[in-house]
Every structure is written in C-alpha cells, then in structure tokens.
Amino acid sequence: MNMQSPSSAMDDTDEKIEVARIRIGRQNQQSAVLGAFREADRLLGSWVHGAGDQVDIDFEVTFNDGYVFKGRYEFWRKSRRRPSLSRHVYESFLALWQGGGSDMSRYAVSNA
C-alpha cells in the first residue's frame, strides 16, 4: 500500500476527515469514481457477483485534507464476508497504527 501525506497541516479538532473521492477499478475492466465508502461497497458487491473466484480491486481514497491512500484489495468470492472496501481500509489503517505508524483514527472510515 502506498500513502501520501496531506499538503496542509492537520487541524486539532475531533471531527473526522471525510472522503473527497474514491477511485476503484479492476485491471483493464471496470472502473469508477465515487464519493463514499457505502457507494464503493455496493459497487464491489455487484462486481464480485459476476466475477471468478478472486477479485483484485485497485483503489485510491482521497480525503478532504489531501491525504491519499492507495492499494489493492483482494477479495475471494467464496469468502463468508461481503466485500467491503471501508473495512479493508479501516483494517489497513489499524495495522499501520499498531505497527508504529501514525494514528489514522482522524479519518472517517468504519469497519462495517
């Protein structure tokens, strides 16, 4: 996963920083630009339904402060869990924080 720092300093408020846009795509197939994790999760559900056993999704999440989080979400169709980009990003942020990185809790991402 690749992260880029925001262009401006973080404000000391308790408000969560919202998503500005989410780009998702499958290698040379479908792609979309969306405004919320809820929309991305719904779209991923429809992509997985008609796909093979494994679905690889490339994503780029841009937050309102300019922070960009990029990566790949690999989802197995036979999984008992529904595809959830929001859960994947949340778990990635949690792993970064536990690994000694920055506290990513200031970003509006749920583990739903």
N, C-alpha and C positions, 0 to 999 in steps of 0.2 A: 504494500500500500504506500501511496505517496501523499505527503501532506505539504501544503504551502502555508506559510504564515500570513496573517492578515496584514493589509497595508497600513492600517492605523492601530493605535494602542487601544486596548480593551478598557471599557468604562467599568467602574467599580459598583455596578448595580446588580441586584439579584434577578433581574429579568433575564430570561433565556434568549439567546440569539437565534432567531428564526432562520429557516431555509429561504434563500433567494430563488434557487433553481436546482433541479436535479436532472442530470443527463444520464440516461441509461441506454444500453444497446447490446445487441448480440452480434457477434463477429459477422460483419457484412450481411446482416439480415435486417432485423428491425431496430429502430432507434426512436427515442422520444425525449422531449424536454418537458419537464413537469414542474409544478410549483409546490408540491407537498409530498411527504412520505406516503401518506394514505393513498394518493393517486398512483405513486410508483408501485406500491404493494399490490394494488388491484390489477395494474397492467402486467406485473410479473406473474400473477396468478393465471392470467389468460395466456401468456406466453408459455408457461410451463405445461399447461393443459394439453397443448398440441405439439409438444416437443419430445425428444428422445429421453433416455434415462438421465442424462446430466445436462444441465443448462448453465452456461457460463455467461454472466452478465458483467459487462464493464460499466462502471459508474463514476460519476463526478458530482459531488454535492458541494454547492457554493452557498455559504451562509451570508447573511446581511452585512457582516463586518469584513467580508472579502476572503475569509478563510476557505480554502478549497481542500476537500478530502476526496482522493481518488483511489480506486481499487477494482478488484474483481470479486464478484460474488458467485461462488459455485454452489449450485443447488441440485440435489438429487431428487428426481421426480418421485421416487419410491419412499422418500422421507415421510415421516408422520407429521412433520411440521409443514405449515403452509409457507410459501416463500415470503420473506419479509426483509426488504432492504433496510427498513428502520431498525429492526432487531440486529441485523448484521453490523450496521454502522455503530449502534449502541454498544454491542459486544466488542467491537474493534476499539472504540474509544475507551472502554473499561480496561481492556488489555493494555493499551498504551499507558494509561494512568498507573495501573498496577506494576507495569514494567519500569516505572521511574520517570515516565514522560509527564507532560502537562496534564492538569486536571481538566478534562473535557466536559465536565458537568455544566458548564455555562452555555452549552449548545442545546437547542430544543430537539432532542432525539429521544424517542421512547423505545423500550424493549418489547413492545407489543408484537 
